[in-house]
Every structure is written in structure tokens, then in C-alpha cells.
Amino acid sequence: MPVRSVEKSERSRILPQYSFRYAMLGVTSAVGLAWLARMSYQGSQWATSLLVPCAVVVIYFVVSFLLFVLAWVPAVILRDKNEDLREGNPFAADQLPPQILPPKGH
């Protein structure tokens, strides 16, 4: 097996990977939505009929994000820092978890 002089680079798991293609699709989509908003503001009914469903989708994601933050912030703030993670955890106590059906022997 030949030895490689250059190691294969691995994708970062921390930072999202965006290509130039995705950036251009995002910019083009933003320009199209801005054009629809301008046409709708000028009174075009077809532009309004296309812009309203887009606005509903955006509002849905914003409300979903706000509800997530509303549930996540108290969970992070109010969690017990000194909580014993081994208590009540069958995997941390070096024992098998309680089983509803006994395991089948092979």
C-alpha cells in the first residue's frame, strides 16, 4: 500500500461547511424575495400571492426558534450543577438496565 505524502483533510464538525454554490443560491433567493416584496408593495396581486406563503414559512421558523429558546433557557439556568448523574442511572451503576423481556440465549 503506497504511503501518501499528504493526509486527507477531514471536515470540521464544529463549523458548518458552506460552498460557493450555496452562497450564490442564498443570495439569488434573497434577491428574488426582495423583488417579490417590492412588487407586492407596488400593488401587484400575483407578487402578494407568492410572498404570503413565503412569509408564513419564515414566521413558522421564527416562532419555532423562539419556542425552543423559551424552553431551553430555563432548562439550562435551572439545572442542578451538583446533580449526581450516577443516581438512578442503570448504565452508570455497572449493572444491566431493567428488561421487560428476558434476553434470549444463543
N, C-alpha and C positions, 0 to 999 in steps of 0.2 A: 504494500500500500504506500503510495507516494506521500511524502511529507509536504504539507502546504507551507509556503513562506508567509502567507497572510491568513490570519484567523478570520473565520466567518463572524461578522458583526451580528449581534443579537438585538432584537427590537427592545426598546425601553418599555418596561411595564409601568413606569410611573407617568411618563409624559405621553399624551396621545400623539399618534403619528398621522399628520395630515399631508397629503401630497398636493402638488401644484394644481392637479386636476380638481380636487375637492375645493380648493380655494377659489378657483375660477367658477365652478358650479355655484358656490355660495354667493360670490359677487354678482354673477349673472341673475341668480334668483332674487337677490336683494334689489337689483336694478329693475327687474320685471315687476316686483311688488310695489316699488316706488312709482313706477309708471302707472300701474293699475290704481294706486291711491290718488295720483294726480288726475287721472281721467275720471275717477269716481267723484273727486272733489269738484270737477268742472261740470258734473251733471250727467255723465254717461251711465245709463242704466245697466248695460252689459258689464261694465267695469265694476259697478257696485255688486252685481250678482256674482261675480267671481271673487271679489275682495271679501265679502261677508263670510264665506266658508273658510277662507284663509285666516281671517280674524278669529273665528270660532276655534280653530285648531290651536292658534297661538294662545288664546285665552285659556283653553283647556290645559295646556302645558304649564302656563304660568300659575294657574290655580293649583295644579297638582304639585308643582315645586313648592309653593307656599304652604300647602298642607303637609308636605313632607318635612319642611323646616319646622313647622309648628309642632309636629310630633317628635322630631329628632332633638331639638334644642332642650326641652325638658328632660328627655331621656339621658342626654349627656350631662346636663347640670345636676340632676337629682340622683345619679347612680352613686352607690356607696363605694368609696375609694378603698375601704378596708374589707370589702366583701371576701369571704373565704370561698374561693372557687372550687375547692375540693368537697365542700359540704353539699351533699345532695347530688353529686355528680358521679354516676356509677363508673364512668370511664376513668376518672382521676383517682378512684379508690382501689385500683388494682383488682377489680372484680368484674365479672360479666354483667351486662345490663339485664334487668328482669325481662324474661322472654314469655310471650304469650303461648307460643307453641314450642315444645322442646326440639332441640336440633336433631336432625336425622343422622344416624351413624352410617358411614360408608363401609 
